[in-house]
């Protein structure tokens, strides 16, 4: 078992070596015995849900919420991931958000990018100073007609 403090120290050391600025004051979260690995289904569901919610948030930031929500709500159903939205994403889909919620949700693109990397759909995310490729990010889901096709 690796203690949480050791995990944080190891991660911070690696990030610093890559020239990435870190926030030393962030709290320690979990030690290795508390980490629960997600199933393939859970990772795929989370990836799709976060991508769709991020797209809605980005559109809402451009004052295009109504049209975008009409487009993206059926996509959640198409892929069966409506129940996989996190609390922030649920607020946005409900239309009960403030500007900061949209900003926070739009940064979830990076979370999505890490998930599709974990799924083997993106080869390299080692340069943490670069934003994800939005066109590729969308096409990974858009080219699939169902959850099972995305999972394949």
N, C-alpha and C positions, 0 to 999 in steps of 0.2 A: 504494500500500500504506500502510495506517495501522499504525504501530507499536503494540505492546501497551500501552506506557505512555500513549500518546496516547489510545487507546480507553478505558483505565481512567479517565484524567483527565476525558475528555469525559462518560463515564457518571456519574462521581461528581458532576460539576458539575450535570448535569441532575437527579440525585436530590436534591441539596442544595436546588436551586431549587424543588423540589416539597415541601420540608420533610421529606424522608425521611432518617432517620439512616443513616449508612453506617459501615462498618468500614474505616478507612483502612489497616489493616495486612494486608488480604487481598492475596494475591500476584497478580501480573500473570500472565495465562494464555497468551494467544496473540495474535499480530499478525494482521492481516487476511489475509495470504497463507497462514496455517495453518488458517483456518476452512474447514470443508467443509460446504456446505449440504446438508441432508437432503432426500430425495425426499418426495413426497406420501405414498407408502406408508409410509415410515419414520416420518413424523410421526404418521400415523393409528395405526400399530401401537404406537408409544411412548405415545400418548395413552390408548389403550384399556388397555394393560398397566399403566400407572401408576395409572389409575383403579381397576382391579380390585384391584391390590395395596394401594392406599391403603384401600379399603373393608375388605379382610381385616385390615389392620393396626388399623384403628379398631375393628373387632369384637373382635379379639384383646385389645385394651386393655380391653375390657369383659368379659373372660373368656369370650368366645364363639367361640374359635378353631375348635374341631372342627366345629361346625355350619356356621360361615361358610366354612371351607375346603372342605367338601363341596359347598357352593353355588357358590363362586367358581372352583374348579378346572375344572369343565366349561365355564364361561364363557370361560376362557382358550382352551380347545379350540374352542369355538363360533366365536370370532372369529379363531382361528389366530394368537394372539399369545403363546403359552407360551414360545417361544424369544426373545421380546423383553423379558423381565424382566431388570432389572439385578441385580447381585450381591446387594444388600440384599433385594430382592423375592424372589429365589430362596431365600434363607435363610428368609424368613418363610413362603413356601409349603411349604418342607420341614419347617417346624415347629422349626427350629433357630435360634431368635432369643432375644434378651434384651429386657428392657423398653425399653431405649434404642433398639433397632432399631425397635420399634413406634412410638415417639415420632417418630423420624427419618422413617419411612415415612409417617406420617400427615401430615407437612408437605408431602409430594409432591402434595397436592391443589393447591397453588399452582403447581407445575410443570405439572400437567395443565391448569389454568386458562389458563396462558400458551400451551400447545399448542393448545387449542381456539380461543383467540383468533387464533393464527397461521393456523388453518384457516378462519377467518371465521365460526365458530359462535357466538362471543361478540363483541358489538360494541365494548365498551370495558373495558379493564383499567387505565386511566390512574391510577386512585386506588389506589396500592399500599398504602395504609393499611387497605384493606378486604379481608376474607377473601372467597374465592370463594363463590358461591352453590351450596351442596351439592346442593340439590334439582335445580337446572338442570344441574349437573355430571353427576349420575347419569342424568338423563333424556336427555341428548345421546347416550349409548350405549344405554341401556335401550330406547329407542324403535326401535332398529335390530336386525334379526334376524341380520345378518352383517357381516363386515368390509367387504365391497363396498358394502353399503347405507350404513354409516357413512361410508365414503370419498365416496360420492355427495353 
